[in-house]
């Protein structure tokens, strides 16, 4: 090696350490990746799927004159006091991460609120001062619920394998009776430690806003805001990101770790008038006055640019607590939840 070549290599090494002084410190990176990560991100993206859920409700509508209260709900002649019965549905969509595809089974992780609808919804009459009365107006009873994941073959709806509303986590899965499809990509990067994230840590986030698979970058704020290590993210999050993967980088690409999943921060509730119920479609001429039925819908808005993440520690806890349940159903997630060595 010539003296000039040795000087060049030593100079590059010195410059590298000056430009990336924290790259090999064992911590999560706060710098934008210094090298391309497109291949790895594409592989992760193939394991992230769009999940859609629909719940079907039977609405019992009571007139005010009947003065039906909750004490009357268990009564033998409740149906005799129903003014009419209306059927409707509620829909939800989000993101899920494929964490298992073995033994004719596939399983994905998402947020509980994406796939969980309330069993019963009660609406009360209000008085002239807009205060709620004890009299029921509508009692909505969920009759069934179906969950589908785009890109997972088989057509049959998914089952909920385990769900925790407090942690806002759920695992959904499908068991193939016959020959299972092959080649379903599974998330292979290790679970990280959200508690080790610091202010300004750089992360990638995968999700399905408006039905499109996308990856975006975000910065961590308020690390360890809960005892389990929850944290906040900034990005242009929209409806559909819930359940999406949050990847941090430890000492440079390709050292990705799953440090959490997105849980959108809820904002104010919007109330609006619509000619159809949610999940229905109606064809009408917009050039002429609409004279049909009008319905009141409530929709939870989200704080744009603010999202909370369910930390990796909560994910590991959830999988451990339900390990027996999963095993009884033929699933073993021990390799997914194995801690980083």
C-alpha positions as CSV (number, residue, x, y, z in Angstrom):
1,X,0.0,0.0,0.0
2,X,1.5,3.3,-1.0
3,X,1.8,6.2,1.5
4,X,-0.8,8.2,-0.4
5,X,-3.3,5.3,-0.3
6,X,-2.8,4.8,3.5
7,X,-3.3,8.5,4.1
8,X,-6.5,8.4,2.1
9,X,-8.0,5.5,4.0
10,X,-7.0,6.9,7.4
11,X,-8.5,10.3,6.4
12,X,-11.8,8.7,5.4
13,X,-12.0,6.8,8.6
14,X,-11.3,9.9,10.6
15,X,-13.9,11.9,8.6
16,X,-16.4,9.0,9.1
17,X,-16.1,9.2,12.9
18,X,-16.4,12.9,12.8
19,X,-19.6,12.9,10.7
20,X,-21.2,9.9,12.4
21,X,-19.8,10.1,16.0
22,X,-22.8,8.3,17.5
23,X,-23.4,5.7,14.9
24,X,-21.8,2.9,16.9
25,X,-22.9,3.9,20.4
26,X,-25.4,1.1,20.9
27,X,-28.3,3.6,21.1
28,X,-31.1,4.2,18.7
29,X,-30.1,6.6,15.9
30,X,-31.3,10.2,15.8
31,X,-29.7,10.9,12.4
32,X,-31.2,10.3,9.0
33,X,-29.8,6.9,7.7
34,X,-26.4,7.5,6.0
35,X,-26.9,4.7,3.5
36,X,-29.8,3.4,1.4
37,X,-32.4,1.3,3.2
38,X,-34.8,0.8,0.3
39,X,-34.3,-3.0,0.1
40,X,-35.0,-3.5,3.8
41,X,-38.0,-1.1,3.8
42,X,-39.5,-2.9,0.8
43,X,-39.2,-6.2,2.6
44,X,-40.9,-4.8,5.7
45,X,-43.6,-3.2,3.6
46,X,-44.6,-6.6,2.2
47,X,-45.4,-7.8,5.7
48,X,-47.6,-4.8,6.4
49,X,-51.2,-5.3,5.4
50,X,-54.5,-3.3,5.3
51,X,-57.1,-4.7,7.6
52,X,-60.8,-3.9,7.3
53,X,-63.6,-4.7,9.8
54,X,-67.3,-4.4,9.6
55,X,-69.9,-4.9,12.3
56,X,-73.6,-5.5,11.7
57,X,-76.1,-4.0,14.2
58,X,-79.8,-4.4,14.8
59,X,-81.2,-1.1,16.1
60,X,-84.2,-1.2,18.4
61,X,-85.9,2.2,18.2
62,X,-88.2,3.3,21.0
63,X,-90.7,6.1,21.0
64,X,-90.4,8.7,23.8
65,X,-94.0,7.9,24.9
66,X,-92.9,4.3,25.8
67,X,-90.3,5.8,28.3
68,X,-88.1,2.7,28.1
69,X,-85.2,2.7,30.6
70,X,-82.2,0.4,31.2
71,X,-84.3,-1.4,33.9
72,X,-86.7,-2.4,31.1
73,X,-84.1,-3.9,28.8
74,X,-84.1,-7.3,30.5
75,X,-87.9,-7.3,30.6
76,X,-89.8,-10.1,29.0
77,X,-91.9,-7.9,26.8
78,X,-89.2,-5.4,25.6
79,X,-89.8,-6.2,21.9
80,X,-93.5,-5.3,22.3
81,X,-92.4,-1.7,23.1
82,X,-90.1,-1.4,20.1
83,X,-91.4,1.2,17.6
84,X,-89.3,-0.2,14.7
85,X,-86.2,-2.2,14.0
86,X,-83.4,-0.8,11.7
87,X,-80.4,-2.7,10.5
88,X,-77.1,-0.9,9.9
89,X,-73.4,-1.5,9.9
90,X,-70.2,0.2,11.1
91,X,-66.8,0.0,9.4
92,X,-63.2,0.4,10.4
93,X,-59.9,0.1,8.7
94,X,-56.2,0.2,9.7
95,X,-52.9,-1.6,9.4
96,X,-51.7,-5.0,10.6
97,X,-48.2,-6.6,10.7
98,X,-47.8,-10.3,9.6
99,X,-46.0,-12.0,12.5
100,X,-46.7,-15.7,11.7
101,X,-47.2,-17.9,8.7
102,X,-46.5,-21.6,9.5
103,X,-48.4,-24.9,10.0
104,X,-51.3,-23.8,7.7
105,X,-51.8,-20.7,9.9
106,X,-51.3,-17.0,9.5
107,X,-51.4,-14.3,12.2
108,X,-51.2,-10.6,12.2
109,X,-50.9,-7.9,14.9
110,X,-52.9,-4.7,14.9
111,X,-54.6,-2.3,17.3
112,X,-57.6,-3.5,19.2
113,X,-59.7,-0.5,18.3
114,X,-59.3,-1.3,14.6
115,X,-61.1,-4.7,14.9
116,X,-63.2,-4.3,18.0
117,X,-66.7,-2.8,17.9
118,X,-68.9,-2.3,21.0
119,X,-71.4,-5.1,21.6
120,X,-74.2,-2.6,22.5
121,X,-74.6,1.1,21.8
122,X,-77.2,3.1,23.7
123,X,-78.7,6.4,22.6
124,X,-80.9,8.4,24.9
125,X,-83.6,11.1,24.5
126,X,-82.7,14.6,25.6
127,X,-84.9,17.2,27.2
128,X,-85.6,20.8,26.1
129,X,-82.3,21.9,27.7
130,X,-80.3,19.3,25.9
131,X,-79.8,17.2,29.0
132,X,-79.8,13.4,28.7
133,X,-83.0,11.7,30.0
134,X,-83.0,8.2,31.3
135,X,-85.2,7.1,28.4
136,X,-83.8,5.0,25.6
137,X,-84.1,6.2,22.0
138,X,-82.1,3.5,20.3
139,X,-80.5,0.3,21.5
140,X,-78.0,-1.0,18.9
141,X,-77.1,-4.6,19.3
142,X,-74.1,-6.1,17.4
143,X,-75.1,-9.3,15.7
144,X,-71.9,-10.3,14.0
145,X,-68.5,-8.9,13.0
146,X,-66.2,-9.7,10.1
147,X,-62.5,-9.0,9.7
148,X,-60.6,-9.1,6.4
149,X,-57.0,-8.6,5.4
150,X,-56.0,-7.5,1.9
151,X,-53.3,-9.6,0.3
152,X,-53.8,-12.7,2.5
153,X,-55.2,-15.5,0.3
154,X,-58.2,-17.6,1.3
155,X,-61.1,-15.2,1.2
156,X,-62.4,-16.3,4.6
157,X,-62.7,-13.8,7.4
158,X,-60.1,-13.6,10.1
159,X,-60.6,-14.7,13.7
160,X,-59.6,-12.7,16.7
161,X,-57.1,-14.8,18.5
162,X,-56.6,-12.4,21.5
163,X,-57.5,-8.8,22.3
164,X,-56.6,-6.4,25.0
165,X,-58.5,-3.1,24.9
166,X,-56.4,-1.5,27.7
167,X,-53.1,-2.1,25.7
168,X,-55.0,-1.5,22.5
169,X,-53.5,-4.6,20.9
170,X,-55.0,-7.5,19.0
171,X,-53.8,-10.6,17.1
172,X,-56.0,-11.9,14.3
173,X,-55.4,-15.1,12.5
174,X,-56.7,-17.7,10.0
175,X,-56.4,-21.5,9.9
176,X,-56.4,-23.1,6.5
177,X,-58.3,-26.4,6.5
178,X,-56.7,-27.5,3.2
179,X,-53.4,-26.6,1.6
180,X,-52.1,-23.3,2.9
181,X,-50.7,-20.7,0.5
182,X,-47.0,-20.4,0.5
183,X,-44.7,-17.3,0.3
184,X,-46.6,-15.1,2.8
185,X,-43.9,-12.6,4.0
186,X,-43.4,-12.4,7.7
187,X,-41.9,-9.6,9.8
188,X,-38.4,-10.8,10.8
189,X,-36.8,-7.9,12.6
190,X,-36.5,-8.2,16.4
191,X,-38.6,-6.5,19.0
192,X,-36.8,-3.5,20.4
193,X,-37.0,-1.6,23.6
194,X,-39.1,1.5,23.5
195,X,-37.8,2.5,26.9
196,X,-34.4,3.2,25.3
197,X,-35.7,5.7,22.8
198,X,-34.6,9.3,23.4
199,X,-35.9,12.7,22.3
200,X,-35.3,13.1,18.6
201,X,-34.8,9.4,17.8
202,X,-35.5,8.8,14.1
203,X,-38.1,6.1,13.1
204,X,-39.8,4.8,10.0
205,X,-43.6,4.2,10.1
206,X,-45.6,1.9,7.8
207,X,-49.3,2.2,7.4
208,X,-52.3,2.3,5.1
209,X,-53.7,5.9,5.1
210,X,-56.8,6.1,2.8
211,X,-56.1,2.5,1.7
212,X,-52.6,3.2,0.3
213,X,-49.5,1.4,1.7
214,X,-47.0,4.1,2.6
215,X,-43.8,4.5,4.6
216,X,-43.0,7.8,6.3
217,X,-40.4,9.1,8.7
218,X,-41.1,10.5,12.1
219,X,-39.3,11.9,15.2
220,X,-39.8,10.6,18.7
221,X,-41.2,12.9,21.4
222,X,-42.0,12.4,25.0
223,X,-40.2,9.0,25.3
224,X,-41.3,6.9,28.3
225,X,-44.5,8.9,28.8
226,X,-46.0,5.7,30.5
227,X,-44.5,3.0,32.6
228,X,-44.5,0.7,29.7
229,X,-42.5,3.1,27.5
230,X,-45.1,4.7,25.3
231,X,-44.0,7.6,23.2
232,X,-45.3,10.2,20.7
233,X,-44.5,10.6,17.0
234,X,-44.8,13.6,14.6
235,X,-45.8,12.9,11.0
236,X,-48.7,13.6,8.7
237,X,-50.7,10.7,10.1
238,X,-54.2,10.0,8.8
239,X,-57.0,7.5,9.4
240,X,-55.7,4.1,8.5
241,X,-52.3,4.3,10.2
242,X,-53.5,2.6,13.4
243,X,-51.7,-0.7,13.8
244,X,-48.8,0.3,11.6
245,X,-45.2,-0.7,12.3
246,X,-42.7,1.8,14.0
247,X,-39.1,0.9,13.2
248,X,-36.1,2.4,14.9
249,X,-32.5,1.9,13.8
250,X,-29.7,0.9,16.3
251,X,-26.2,1.8,15.0
252,X,-27.1,2.2,11.4
253,X,-28.9,0.4,8.6
254,X,-29.9,-2.5,8.4
255,X,-30.2,-2.8,12.2
256,X,-34.0,-2.2,12.3
257,X,-36.0,-3.0,15.4
258,X,-39.8,-2.9,16.0
259,X,-40.2,-0.4,18.8
260,X,-44.0,-0.1,18.7
261,X,-47.1,0.2,16.6
262,X,-49.0,3.3,15.8
263,X,-52.0,4.3,17.8
264,X,-53.5,7.5,16.5
265,X,-54.3,10.2,19.0
266,X,-58.0,10.9,19.2
267,X,-59.2,14.4,18.7
268,X,-62.7,16.0,18.9
269,X,-65.8,14.2,17.7
270,X,-67.4,15.6,14.6
271,X,-71.2,15.4,14.1
272,X,-72.6,15.8,10.6
273,X,-75.7,15.1,8.6
274,X,-75.6,12.5,5.8
275,X,-78.2,11.0,3.5
276,X,-76.9,7.5,4.2
277,X,-75.7,5.6,7.2
278,X,-72.0,4.8,7.4
279,X,-71.0,1.9,5.1
280,X,-74.0,2.5,2.7
281,X,-74.0,4.0,-0.7
282,X,-76.7,6.1,-2.3
283,X,-77.1,7.3,-5.9
284,X,-78.8,10.6,-6.3
285,X,-78.8,13.6,-8.6
286,X,-76.8,16.4,-7.0
287,X,-78.5,19.0,-9.3
288,X,-81.9,18.5,-7.6
289,X,-82.9,19.0,-3.9
290,X,-82.5,15.9,-1.8
291,X,-85.8,14.9,-0.1
292,X,-85.0,11.5,1.4
293,X,-84.1,10.5,4.9
294,X,-81.2,12.3,6.7
295,X,-79.1,10.7,9.4
296,X,-76.9,12.1,12.1
297,X,-73.4,10.5,12.2
298,X,-70.6,10.9,14.7
299,X,-67.0,10.5,13.7
300,X,-64.0,10.6,15.9
301,X,-61.4,13.0,14.4
302,X,-57.6,12.6,14.9
303,X,-55.0,15.2,15.8
304,X,-53.1,15.7,12.6
305,X,-49.4,15.3,13.1
306,X,-49.6,13.6,16.5
307,X,-49.7,9.9,17.2
308,X,-49.0,7.7,20.2
309,X,-47.2,4.4,19.8
310,X,-48.0,1.2,21.7
311,X,-44.5,0.3,22.9
312,X,-42.6,-2.9,22.1
313,X,-42.7,-3.7,25.9
314,X,-46.5,-3.8,25.8
315,X,-46.4,-6.0,22.7
316,X,-44.1,-8.5,24.5
317,X,-46.3,-8.4,27.6
318,X,-49.4,-9.0,25.6
319,X,-47.9,-12.0,23.7
320,X,-46.6,-13.5,26.9
321,X,-49.9,-13.1,28.8
322,X,-51.8,-14.9,26.0
323,X,-49.1,-17.5,25.1
324,X,-51.2,-20.4,26.4
325,X,-54.3,-19.2,24.5
326,X,-52.2,-18.9,21.3
327,X,-50.6,-22.3,21.8
328,X,-54.0,-23.9,22.3
329,X,-55.0,-22.5,18.9
330,X,-51.9,-23.8,17.2
331,X,-49.8,-20.6,17.2
332,X,-46.3,-20.1,18.7
333,X,-45.0,-16.6,18.7
334,X,-41.9,-17.2,20.9
335,X,-39.5,-16.4,18.0
336,X,-41.2,-13.1,17.3
337,X,-41.2,-11.9,20.9
338,X,-37.7,-13.1,21.7
339,X,-35.7,-10.3,23.2
340,X,-32.7,-8.8,21.5
341,X,-29.5,-10.5,22.7
